[in-house]
Amino acid sequence: MTHADVLIVGAGPVGLYAAFYVALRGLSVRLVESRPEVGGQLSALYPEKFIYDAPGFPRVRAHELVESLRRQLHPFSPALELGALAMSLELVTRGWQVTTWERTGERAYTAGAVILAAGIGALRPRVPDVAGVDLLGRVALEWPGAVVSPGDRVLVSGGVPQATRAALDLHDQGARVTLAHKRALFRGTPEQLTRLQQLREAGRLQVLAPSELLAFTPEGAELLFADARHALTLDGALYLNGYLPDLQSLQGWPLEWQGDYISSGAGQSTNLPGVFVAGDLSSSGGDLKLLAAGFAEAAVAANHAVHFVRPDLKVRPGHSSDKKLPTT
Ligand SMILES: Cc1cc2nc3c(=O)[nH]c(=O)nc-3n(C[C@H](O)[C@H](O)[C@H](O)COP(=O)(O)OP(=O)(O)OC[C@H]3O[C@@H](n4cnc5c(N)ncnc54)[C@H](O)[C@@H]3O)c2cc1C
């Protein structure tokens, strides 16, 4: 089934919350996300950091807030397309068609209404600028998602939170992991960093830092560590060095832009009927790129999208406290 009442581009915090609100109103919803996991900037850029201004949380780590949003949405079982980059938007008989680029090729999804919650753009992983990157043929740029077998020798290159997480997860899957980074500093939650240190001290996970990744070779990789060249024989490698936001995939769409923002009017509407915008991408927040503003816009966009698809349903949702809902 490739049709949903409402399709949401972007499964960051705002997309997740908008999806929850659409589902709460009883409509079907599909989320399309270019990354292999939900959470947008919170998961990709600062999962281990505390947020102090999320409504109702005196302080919460970004990855925990994502987990709460995911749990709030989970009982409604939305369609979730991960690793799907939305490339085009066209008017069709059933509403709007969004075409995506996925690992298996192009796919098309239709919906009565679309909510754009694409934030600062698709978060695309940085590509290594070292010799022989195509030689190994198995350099993954994202975590989660890389397939590794127990016993495989794997290099994880990078100091971002995904690198620490990947090194620990791969170790747990039975891989023989080398973690390397240009600085002797890794990011992660205190629990992850403690565990990394323990595994390193026990000689169960090799850490080469500070080190320089010189090249990928047909056998593996070459690194400069402690003033000596090291040749690693590898079965796979992950290069995890952060993300660059990319709005290009949306810029050909027939939308009205104000710089990096899509112009939004009443009800978070755009210049296209049945297409709404919320969160960092919306002009309504001005330069106020904050979760609190994005969540409010998500609720407004979702309820207007619901009314657009089902004019018999009012925009006003009533109070959720009057409902009885399944909990996770
Ligand atoms: C380091 C840092 C710290 C921050 N701290 C705070 C804080 O303390 N408090 C606060 O309120 N805010 C904070 N923010 C800002 C907050 O993270 C953003 O306001 C919030 O993430 C916006 O949510 P969003 O869902 O609109 O966009 P995003 O989080 O950017 O999510 C958008 C999602 O859409 C996906 N996407 C984009 N284009 C496409 C496409 N074409 N196809 C498919 N998927 C697509 C992206 O991959 C991404 O996952 C911080 C931001 C950063 C970078």
The ligand as a Gaussian input file, in Angstrom:
#p B3LYP/6-31G(d) Opt

LIG

0 1
 C       24.005000      21.067000      18.224000
 C       22.567000      21.491000      18.313000
 C       21.977000      21.679000      19.543000
 C       20.641000      22.085000      19.640000
 N       20.071000      22.279000      20.876000
 C       18.772000      22.656000      20.972000
 C       18.171000      22.903000      22.247000
 O       18.833000      22.784000      23.294000
 N       16.857000      23.284000      22.273000
 C       16.097000      23.429000      21.128000
 O       14.923000      23.743000      21.218000
 N       16.653000      23.199000      19.906000
 C       17.966000      22.833000      19.805000
 N       18.524000      22.636000      18.559000
 C       17.679000      22.824000      17.378000
 C       16.773000      21.613000      17.129000
 O       17.563000      20.437000      17.036000
 C       15.979000      21.832000      15.838000
 O       15.161000      22.971000      16.011000
 C       15.123000      20.594000      15.525000
 O       15.929000      19.476000      15.291000
 C       14.248000      20.868000      14.302000
 O       13.500000      19.726000      14.061000
 P       12.936000      19.387000      12.596000
 O       12.235000      18.083000      12.743000
 O       12.228000      20.573000      12.064000
 O       14.234000      19.224000      11.683000
 P       15.439000      18.186000      11.728000
 O       15.783000      17.822000      13.117000
 O       16.502000      18.813000      10.887000
 O       14.871000      16.898000      11.011000
 C       14.563000      16.927000       9.636000
 C       14.696000      15.526000       9.071000
 O       14.259000      15.555000       7.713000
 C       15.110000      14.740000       6.928000
 N       15.024000      15.200000       5.528000
 C       15.335000      16.417000       5.037000
 N       15.137000      16.466000       3.710000
 C       14.668000      15.247000       3.347000
 C       14.277000      14.671000       2.116000
 N       14.300000      15.359000       0.962000
 N       13.853000      13.375000       2.109000
 C       13.809000      12.656000       3.258000
 N       14.180000      13.149000       4.458000
 C       14.599000      14.427000       4.504000
 C       16.479000      14.965000       7.546000
 O       17.382000      13.898000       7.222000
 C       16.137000      15.032000       9.035000
 O       16.219000      13.761000       9.653000
 C       19.860000      22.267000      18.450000
 C       20.454000      22.050000      17.194000
 C       21.794000      21.668000      17.112000
 C       22.417000      21.449000      15.760000

